[in-house]
Amino acid sequence: MDIRRLNTVWVILMLATGATWEVGEQGFAGQLAMALLLVLSFVKGRLVVLDFMGLRRAGLMWRSLLIGWLLLVSALIAIAYRIAQT
Amino acid sequence: MAELTLPSQRSSAPPGDLAIWVFILAELLAFGVFFAAYAFGRAHNVALFNEMQATLDRQAGAINTVLLITASACVARAVEAVGRARQVSGARWLLAGIFCGGGFLVVKGAEYADKFSAGINLSTNTFYMFYLSLTFFHFMHVILGLVILIALWFKTRQGAYGPADMNGIESGAAYWHMVDLVWIVLFPLVYVMR
């Protein structure tokens, strides 16, 4: 593993956390805010899986299982929020 | 020979013990069901959930996100250091991770104390039933993760891990990253999304 890569990932994760916090501070609500928050958490989760968990170098099956979990959870949340809006 | 071994390396197993990854998948499945239950539970009580979410301490949730992610980064640095036979440095990174994880428990504990003193409990309403059970389920995982990190710290100090013996530290680290991964979904879902 590469130290510079790990540090860069940490900085990106902090910035994305700041962005998530700002969405809350601004009181953004609705479909667009929901989508933005899900994209932010997917970007963060994907980096944790690939770089912190070290699955970037592991087999496609393991990467797909973990990233697939993120996508599935995000999709279920999006569906539930769409149902709630209508 | 080198050409023959390449494809098998590319489709190699994840770092650490295979058993821990099966365990991680089972944990993620449980949290996934919990997240979906929260989201669909909210769909029937949007007004209540939005009103109650506003009573949460979003700042505490954000600070805890920073603490968990930083702990995860420290643990990743520890694994990297031990992989280069720098066990002293690895132990320090683990200790830094343990402090960040401990900080999470302190902040979350203060949040719980605040809610309990306001008379909030599992039967207050549907939102708080989800909030308390979901975050406490995660809280228990942070505690287990910290126990694992402390064990890794002791063993790293004793020189139990090194470039040729990464299995234990990689397995423990993977569990901790799972705890972090779950919170990365939990924080926006429960504290911010409305």
Contacts between the chains, C-beta under 8 A, distances in Angstrom:
chain1	res1	chain2	res2	distance
A	1	B	76	6.9
A	1	B	79	7.0
A	1	B	80	4.4
A	1	B	83	6.9
A	2	B	80	8.0
A	3	B	77	7.1
A	3	B	80	6.3
A	6	B	73	6.3
A	6	B	76	5.2
A	6	B	77	6.0
A	6	B	80	6.6
A	7	B	73	7.8
A	9	B	73	7.3
A	10	B	69	7.1
A	10	B	70	7.1
A	10	B	73	4.2
A	13	B	69	4.8
A	13	B	73	7.6
A	14	B	66	6.7
A	14	B	69	7.0
A	17	B	62	6.6
A	17	B	65	4.9
A	17	B	66	6.1
A	17	B	69	6.7
A	20	B	62	7.5
A	20	B	65	7.6
A	20	B	187	6.9
A	20	B	188	5.2
A	20	B	192	6.0
A	21	B	58	7.2
A	21	B	62	4.4
A	21	B	192	7.6
A	23	B	188	7.9
A	23	B	192	5.8
A	24	B	58	5.0
A	24	B	62	7.8
A	24	B	191	6.6
A	24	B	192	4.1
A	25	B	58	7.8
A	29	B	50	7.7
A	29	B	194	4.6
A	33	B	193	7.2
A	33	B	194	7.5
A	34	B	193	5.7
A	37	B	188	4.3
A	37	B	189	8.0
A	37	B	192	6.0
A	37	B	193	5.2
A	38	B	188	7.6
A	40	B	188	6.9
A	41	B	184	5.5
A	41	B	185	5.4
A	41	B	187	8.0
A	41	B	188	5.2
A	41	B	189	7.9
A	44	B	69	7.8
A	44	B	184	4.8
A	45	B	181	5.5
A	45	B	184	5.1
A	45	B	185	6.6
A	48	B	69	7.9
A	48	B	72	6.5
A	48	B	177	5.7
A	48	B	180	5.9
A	48	B	181	5.0
A	48	B	184	6.5
A	49	B	177	7.9
A	49	B	181	6.8
A	51	B	76	7.2
A	52	B	72	5.2
A	52	B	73	7.1
A	52	B	75	7.5
A	52	B	76	4.6
A	52	B	173	8.0
A	52	B	177	4.7
A	52	B	180	7.3
A	53	B	14	7.1
A	53	B	15	7.4
A	53	B	174	5.6
A	53	B	177	4.7
A	53	B	178	7.8
A	53	B	181	7.9
A	54	B	14	7.1
A	54	B	15	4.5
A	54	B	76	7.9
A	54	B	79	7.6
A	54	B	170	7.4
A	54	B	174	7.9
A	55	B	14	5.6
A	55	B	15	8.0
A	57	B	12	7.4
A	58	B	12	6.0
A	58	B	13	6.6
A	58	B	14	4.1
A	58	B	15	7.0
A	59	B	10	7.2
A	59	B	11	4.1
A	59	B	12	5.7
A	59	B	13	6.8
A	59	B	14	7.6
A	60	B	11	6.8
A	61	B	11	7.5
A	62	B	13	7.3
A	62	B	14	4.7
A	62	B	21	6.8
A	65	B	25	6.3
A	66	B	28	7.5
A	66	B	181	7.9
A	69	B	25	7.9
A	69	B	28	5.0
A	69	B	29	7.8
A	69	B	32	6.2
A	70	B	181	8.0
A	70	B	185	7.5
A	72	B	32	6.7
A	73	B	32	5.0
A	73	B	35	5.4
A	73	B	36	7.2
A	73	B	185	5.9
A	74	B	185	7.9
A	76	B	32	7.7
A	76	B	35	7.1
A	76	B	36	4.4
A	76	B	39	6.3
A	76	B	40	7.9
A	77	B	35	6.6
A	77	B	36	7.4
A	77	B	39	4.6
A	77	B	189	6.3
A	77	B	193	7.6
A	79	B	39	8.0
A	80	B	36	7.1
A	80	B	39	3.4
A	80	B	40	4.7
A	80	B	42	6.7
A	80	B	43	4.9
A	81	B	39	6.7
A	81	B	42	7.9
A	81	B	43	7.4
A	81	B	193	7.2
A	83	B	40	7.6
A	83	B	43	4.6
A	84	B	42	6.2
A	84	B	43	4.0
A	84	B	44	8.0
A	84	B	46	4.8
